[in-house]
Amino acid sequence: MRLAAFNVENLFQRVKAFNDEEPETHRDILDAHSELNKLFAKPGYSTADKTRMLALMDTLGILNRDEGRFVWLRRIRGRLITRPRSGARRIVADGRDDWVGWLELKTGPVDETAFQNTARVIAEANVDALALVEVESRPVMLEFHDYIYQPVAADQYGPMMLIDGNDARGIDVGLMLRPGYRVASMLSHVDDRMPDGRPIFSRDCPEYTVELPNGARVAVLPNHFKSKYGGNDARSRAKRRAQAEAVAGHYRRLRLMGQRFVAILGDLNDTPDSEELAPLYATDLREVSDHPAFTAFQFDSSRGGRGIGTFQTGSDGHKIDYIFLSPALWDRVTLGGMVRKGAWTASGRWDMFDTLTRPHHAASDHHLIWVDIDL
């Protein structure tokens, strides 16, 4: 069984800023969007808050009108800003109670070449069970498979499943299986709660029992932890920590129920040495990049580092995608590695597809991580 995780960065719609050719634009727009929405949510607006709001609105191109290149200012009731024909723009609301509205990121279709490169990554990996991160819906998975993947790969998958999660943008985690594999059971954890009542999982931690053609069963738990985009403040870190603790708890429950074969995988948005992921490392789970058979890096390590990173440059410090395995699976690992060819590199640290000639044609900023398990 070849098992893999791949953050495809939003099939078919994605934040429009990600389609810009300059990677710096992504961070600038997302940071400005996050900061401005946080200012909007304050109960009272100080003079400094209003000055900062105007600066951020200028950055986002919405100082003079509600629609910018990458964002919409959605105003439902009340007044936030006055824009006289002559004179300075002013924030007229004095706090959250004075108006109803928010700042919304625009989305747009991913470039068709990027779609095709996503398909090429999946075809190159030749996976039996693939956890996809940042997928909008099951119908989108089916459309991608039927109209993009099959024509590019001349290949097909069988069962495909996605359970709607807690993300209002529809950024969820899904599972694609080869013909002959099936989902024997599934369980959602969207209603797991923090002590203050907020959902633990930003999306979901779906629990799939995958049955192999030979009858063996593996519990597969795809995940996408809280992102660091918009700032890695204490609340963000606490959210990832709570997510790791909850996943570790579900793992222990599965083991107590007699399930020997358990895999937890996906984009966990933090590094192996982080306090946030420590609860997973405190179990008997082991992560595949630590396995001696994990050797297929597709990476030029001559300039230092093991090349275990799964994001952007692929450096060790960019390790944020994982496949954790229970001891019974770990003992059956025969090979593991990554497919990087669909990610953009300006440094030449890996070979790219010949169809990847511009940054926005990349399949993703993430690299697919896979492992072969002899079951």
LUMLO-518693 format. One record per residue (C-alpha): x, y, z. Coordinates in steps of 0.02 Angstrom, whole numbers, plus 50000, padded with zeros to 5 digits. Example, Ala and Ser with C-alpha at 12.3 -4.5 7.8 and 13.67 -1.06 7.14 Angstrom:
// residues 2
506154977550390506844994750357
This chain:
// residues 375
500005000050000500675017049952499985030650067500225049250037499715066750089499665081949976499095099750010498435104749839498065122649895496235123549853495445114149708494675122849601494495139949677495915147649775496285164449854496575175649704498195182749776498975165349756498805166949567499965182049565501695178349494502575186949640502575175649793502825190849905501075196649856500315181349940500995185750111500695204550097498865202450049498495188750176499355198250316498445214450275496785205150261497025196850430497585212550519496165223150451494835210550499495555209950675495455228950685493665228450622493205216450762493785227950902492375234751011493115252351002494205260650870495595272150932496345285850826497845274550796496665260350744495795271450617497445277450545498045259550527496395254350447496575267550313498375262250279497875244050261496395248450150497585258150039498745242950031497275231949981496615244249850494965247749939495285265350003494225273049864492975259149834492405242749909493155231349777495035228949761496055217349653496145203949787494795208249915493005214149940492455225650081490755218550124489675231750210487945225850263487315239550379487985255550455489455266050397491295261950411492135274850300491725291150214492485294650043492135312649994492495318249816493745330449887494635328750052495325314450152494525297550178493975294950358493435280250465491785286250538491325270550638491925271250817491835252550848491125235750800489345240250852489255254750728489245244050571489045226350506490275219750379491935211450348493405209950229493315195350108494705187850004494275185849822494445168749745494725163749566495045147949466496785140749478497735142249315497355127249203499205122849192499255122549382497775110449382498685099249261500295099849362499295094649516498715079649416500515076049361501115075949541499775063349589500145052649437502015052949475501685047349653500605032649597499735031749766498445019149828497715030149966497935048949949497435061750080497105078449995497175094550095496245110550046494875103149937493235112349925492015097949910491765080149852491005086049686492575096349657493645080949687492595071249562492725085249432494595086449456494765067649437493645065949285494135081449186495925085049239496745069749316496125056149198496585065249035498315069749102498735053349187497755040949080497355033049247495945032949373495495031949557493975023549632493145028749795493305047249840492655054450001492595071350089491615076450245491195094950260492185102850401492135118750503492995130350379491695142250305492805144350151492595125950110494415121250136494265103150188495225086750184494765072450069495295054750025495555046549855495755027649841496265015749704494975003649633494924988549747495144999149903493595005049994493035015750141492325002850262491795015950390492005034450427491815045550578491855064550588492575074750731491945091850678491035093650845492565090850956492605106451066493865117151160493465121151344492745137851287491565129251165492505133351004492805118950881494505110750902494735106950719494855121050593494205108750462493925091050526494915076050582493925062950483494255045050534494175033150386494355014350398495135009650232494974991550178496324985050061495984972449922496694958650034495494962950176496754971950289496064987650370496975003850408496275018650506496745034250407496525051350489496885065950369497175082850451497485101150417497985110550574497785129150608498835139550489500135152550537499495164250402498935180650479500125178650626500725164750739500065172350900499705163251063497925159051010498545151350847499845140950939498575135451069497395129950931498705118850849499195111851018497375107551056497215099450885498755088750913498115083651085496425078851013497185068650872498335059850995496805055851100495885048450952497435038250910497515031051087495655026851079495895017450915497345007650988496345003151143494964997051027496214984950951496624994350791498464990650756498604999650589498375018450610499025032750502498855051350542499365062450398499205079550318499755097550336500025100950521500735118450494502165117050618503895109450633504385093150720505265102350862503755113350903502845112551068501225112550969501535095350892502325087851048500745078051097500905067550938502735064050969502305059151148501345044051084502125028551005501745035750832503275038350722503445050050574503995042950407505395055350370506305047750520506245030250445507875023450371506905018150215506315035950183507595039850049506705045749890506895064449919507025071249739508145084349819509905091149796510605090249972512375095049922512115112250000511705105050170510205097850260509295081450240507975089250129506505083050232505565099350209503845097950128503505116450093504225129749979506135127749978506095109950045507385114150178507305104950344506505120150427505045118950306504455101950368502575104550399501745089650310501775072750396501345054450392501315047350570501205028350583500765016450724502145003850769501354989750667501365000650510503095007850546503814990250552503124986950377503825002450290504864997850137505145014850055504635032950071504955049949995504235065349913503675071349743504305089149721504185091449533502585101449542503295114549662504225129849599506085131449636507195145749579508745137549653508685121249557508635110249712507475098049622506905094549445505255102549394504015096649265504385104349096502635111849104503115121849258503905137449184503135151049293502835151649482500945152649468500935136549365501495126849518500365112849577500635118849755501915126449874501855109649962502735093549911501795077049910502455065250045502225046450025502665029750104502585011450049501934999350179501974980450155500244974750203
